[in-house]
Amino acid sequence: MSSFYGAPYLQDYARHQRRAKLNSLCGGLLFGFGWLVFIDAAVWSGFFAKPEGLDIVCTNGFPLFVASLFLFALNLMDIDDVRTARYEHRLGGRVGWSLFWLLFCGVIGTIAVLSSIFLVVKSTSQTTQHLGDSWLAGTAVCGCLFICVGAIVFWVGKGHEVAPL
């Protein structure tokens, strides 16, 4: 006879809790590292020391703000609704809005990555630039990618609801 704690359902719940904690930690670390890389490059390049440098930092930081918006928007949606959507063929109700929200979040993430790539192309095509411009734009791309990947890791990890008895 097995004990109460040896029940497979509770073992699945414990596994889910460990996985959710690990994914939450990894997603948070990627999010923080993305912002840290960008802020470190902005401080290193000396843009905070001059008044016109703040405009460059805000322009290059825009994709990171959009990627952070992607993270928050993605976590408003439940992944279990998306997982059950393939079994339901109707687009009305909660499942339909979850798929629409997932599409909306994908558009936000794509805008973040494409705008950061645009800033890199723009900064490398200018003839009167200093090295910090392209360095800051390059770290904006890396930071944006770290934030978007961290958002997806955190979102996937919080899914698969398993409640204790």
N, C-alpha and C positions, 0 to 999 in steps of 0.2 A: 504494500500500500504506500502510495507516494504522499509526501507531506503537502501541506497547503502552499508552501513557498516553492515547491518543485513543479507546480502546475505550468504547463507550456504557455498558457495565456499570460501569466505573470512574468515568465522569462522573456516573452516577446515585448511586454511592456517595459521591462528593465533595459532590454536592448535598444528599444526605441528612445528611452530617456538618455542613454549614453550617446547614441547617435545624434540626437537633437542638441545635446550639450556641446558635442564636438563640432557639429556644423555651425552652431551659433558662435562658438569661439573662432573658428576659421573664417567665417563670414565677417565677423567684427574685426579680426586682425587684417584681413584684406582691405576692408573699408578704411581702417585707420592708416594702413601702410600707403594706400593710394593718396590720401590727403597729405601724409607726411612727406612723401616724395615730392609733391608739388610745392608745399610750403618751404621745404628745404631748398629746392631750386630757386624759389623766389627770394629767399633770404640770401642765398649764396650769390646770386647774380646782382644783388644790391639795388633791386627795384624799390624797396621800401625806403631807401635813403633819399630819394628824390621825389618831388611831387608828381611829376609826369609818369613815374614808374608805377604808381598805384593804378593808373588806367590800364597799363599793360598787364598787370597782375590780374585785374578784374576781367579783362578780355580773355586772357588765357585760362582763367579759373572758371569761366562760364560752363565749359563742358563737364567739369567736376560737379558743379551745382546741379546740372541736368542729370548726371549719373546718380547723384544723391536722391534726386526726385524719383528716378527710376527705382531705386532701392525702396523708398517709402511707398511708392505706388504699387510695386510688386507685392509687398508684404501686407497690403490691404486685402489681397485676394487669397482665398483658401485653395491650396493645391489639390485637395481632395475633390473639389468641384471640377477641376480640369481633368483629373484622372477618371471621374465617372462620366464625363461628357462624351467619351467615345462610345459608351454603351447606350446613351440616350440620343435619339436622333432628332429631337426637337431643340430649337434654339430659343424658346421662350423660357421665362422664369429665371431662377438663380443661375442655372448652368449656362444659359445664353449670355447673361451679363458677365459671368466669369470669363467666358471665351472672348467676349468683346474687350474686357478689361485687360486680358492677357495680350491681345493684339495692340491695345493702346500702350501698354508697358513696353512691348517690343519696339514700337515706334519711338518712344521716349529714349530707350537705350540706343537705338540706331542713330537718332539725332545727336546724342551725346558723343558717340564714337566718331561719327562723320564730322561733327563740328571741331573736334580736337584734331582730326587729321587735316581738315581745312586750315586750321591755324598753323600747323607745321608747314604745310605747303606755302602758305602766305608768308611766314617768317623766313623761309629759306629762299623765296623768290625775290625778296627785297634786297637791293644792293647796299643801302645804307643801314646796316644793322650791326649790332654787336653780338658777340657770341651768346650772351645771356638770353636774347630773344628766342633763338632757335632751341637753346637748352631748355628754357621754360616751356615752350610749346611741346617739345618732345616729352618732358616729364608730365605734361597735361594729358598726353595720349596714354602714357603708362599708368598714371593715376586713374584715369577714366576707365581703363580696362580692368584695373584691380578692383575698383568700386563695383563695376558691373558684374564681374565674376563673383565677388563677395556677396552681392545681392542674390545672385542665383543660388550660390551654395547655401546661404542662410534660408532662402525660400524653400528649396527642395528639402532641406533638413527638418523644417518645422512641420512638414506634411505627415500623412499617414497617421491619423489620429487613432491612438490606442488608449482607451480609458480603463482604469482599474475597475474591478467589480464593485 
